Amino acid sequence: MHNKIRELRQANGLTQEELASRVCVSRQTIISLETGRYDPSIHLAYRIAQTFQKPIEEVFTFDKDGELQC
């Protein structure tokens, strides 16, 4: 999964700490999200998208290469 968190955060003049506080997670979680080491729960993805007043699909994009095979 890819995301635009860093881009949106910087465009809105927020620090990682400020964003973390707004979505009720740690700064480390924001760092992990921005670097792609962690994929958020749907609830966290929703809170982040709401913070930027964007639909989830504008903040997060699914990487089809990582799709599960049946």
N, C-alpha and C positions, 0 to 999 in steps of 0.2 A: 504494500500500500504506500502510495506517495501522498505528501501533503504540502500545503502552502502556509503552514503555520508561521514559519520564520518570516516569510515575505509579508504576510498580513499583519503580524505583530509589529514588525518594523514600520510598515506603512501607517500604522495606527499609533506609533510612538510609545509602544509598551515595552517594558523590560520583560525578561523571562519571569522574574519574580512577580511583577504586577499581573501578568497573564495567569500565572500559577494561582495567585490569590483569588482572582476573579472566577476561576473554574474549580477551585477547592482541591488542588493537587500541589505537590511539591515542585520546586524549581527543577529538581532532577528529572521529574516526569516530563516536564516541558522540554528539557534538553534531549531526553531519550526520544520523544516524539519528533522533534525537529531533525534529529540525526537519523531517523528511521530505524532505531533499535527497538522500538516499542510501537505496537498498534493499539490505539485506544479502544475501550469498550464503546458500544453504541451510545451509552449515556454520556460519556466524556466527549465523544465526537460531537454530539448534539450541543453540549454546553459550550464547546469551543466555537462551533459554527454560530451559535446564538450570540456569543461575545462579539464576533465580527459582523453580525447581522447578515450572514450568508447562509444559503442552503448547504447542507453537509457535502453535497456533490461538488461544490465550488472550493471546498477546503481539502477534501480527501478524494483521491482517485485510486481505484483498484488496479493493481498490477496483475494483468491476466496471466503473466508468466508464472506467478506464484499460485495459480488456481489449483485446487485439489482435483485429482483425477479419480474417477470411479472405477 
